[in-house]
Amino acid sequence: MGIRTPKNMTSNKSRTLIEKIVNNIEGLKKPRKKFMNSIIILYLSIRGRYTFKGLERYGDKSEKSYRLQFEKDFDFLGFNLELVNTYLSKSRVIIFDPCFVPKSGKHTYGKGKFWSGCLKKSAPGIEIGGLAVADIERNTAINLEAIQTPNVELLKENGKTLVDHYAKIIMDRSDKISPISKYLAVDGYFSKKKFVNQITESTDLEIICKLRNDANLRYLYNGPQKTGRGRPKKYAGKVNTNKIDKRRFELVLEDQNVKIYQAKLYSWSLKRVINVAYVEFLKDSNPTERYALFYSTDLEIGAEKIYQYYKIRFQIEFLFRDAKQFTGLNHCQARSKAKIYFHINTSLTAVSVAKVAHYFDKDHNKIPFSIADIKTSYFNELMLELFFSNLEINPELRKNKTLINKLIQFGTIAA
């Protein structure tokens, strides 16, 4: 007899969500749609290493079929844009950050030495440039697209620098991502004239970034000008970042943790006027010696928002962490550019789908997001479906229904 999948499976929300978006993507044939519906759920279900052989063990296709499917194109940016526009709040910030992925082998596309934040040094492997969207209300991030970084040799062949490559990722997708938010949050590495100018001149995006604590800044001169010959006075002295002139900065926010000051200053390295948020960190309202400088190219945004938007940039690190720990981001067996692209984006998109399906409908202030629990329940479902199909057990019987949820939740952590 035909055995139906139980209606109360935990993964049903994710399956419905994926199917709805995939069916709206133009140009996909029915077999490809079916594969995309299954592969994202499979990434949230299996254990062990995410190799093609590993996918074959848990999935319903052969190793060769998975290899061939991974070589084909899929519009991950379009898929994730639909997730963002449908399920995220309107309070959003675009995030970009590179991520190191260890990789061995001599014939992997783009393999080289890249900076590893965990190791605090360059290491052999590949790097991806991750584009994501942070939902400020929910304080979490959703993947948009991850693009592999070329190694030094490939960059030289194309006559580009690493900064050029990063900027091009943003510029090539600016028409699609600009409607999400006008702000792009990046870390202090990107506080470079070359990057900032390319983004602000070629797109509608404004940069949110961090300055060095000893940044070379100048106060703007707004007083009367001398008559006669000579260039008008533009600056009113250098900013001592250890001890700012609080007559020239405006205090915009003070609480138990921070004091935030704001001023428009001239950056000597960026060669432009920027909107600076000077943040003094407090401990139980008592001053400490810690401070940080954040800025935006938008001269109208408030300093408290600059600080808030930069802080939420770190949510992309949690996205990378969850993908590495639970959906096999570091396990890529493929060597070709297309297969690597498909793997890393499936891994990151699977985490995003799980967030939307299992976290967005809950009170995020009380219930934390646990990808570990989701993966445990999905794996339990995979085992249950195997039992149902092979032992011809009908899950719709009343005596079976009462036990299914208990078995699905077996091994999950009590909230």
Order of alpha helices (4+ residues) and beta strands (2+ residues): alpha-alpha-alpha-alpha-alpha-beta-beta-beta-beta-alpha-alpha-alpha-beta-alpha-beta-beta-beta-beta-beta-beta-beta-alpha-alpha-alpha-alpha-alpha
